[in-house]
Amino acid sequence: MKYFFTLLLLCFFLFSNAQSEVLDAEAKRFLAMTSRDTVALRQMLSDDLVYIHSNGMRETKEAHLKSIKTGAIVYQKMTRKEVQVKKYKKLAITNGDVQVQGLLNNTAFELHLLYTAVYKKKKKTWQLLNWQSTRLP
């Protein structure tokens, strides 16, 4: 019985640690986006990224980085409200709620989004593989 509880505690620790790693990676990505740090952001994005914005615009990794670097889109603030994480070996899925403020082609926007993000672990780093968001009224 003692070993069962030890194993259960170990499983809980490993699961919560993986969740924490994914949430930390996501928070760092949001920070890199708002500070327009495309050098750091490049490492956080999978080479085969598919990024679908709430307006239906679809970007690859290079297109997403270019939009941020050139200022076509400027993320001024990203505040995550809620998030759940599900981990599957080297994949993780986050479903969350985020408030986003910024500029799109020099036009201000403020959005409340629900999102799904898929991350894959590559060499001990969680990289964004897919993002899709839906605008809430």
Summary of the structure (lengths in Angstrom):
residues: 137
radius of gyration: 16.5
end to end distance: 51.7
largest distance: 62.8
contacts: 380
relative contact order: 0.18
helix: 36%
strand: 50%
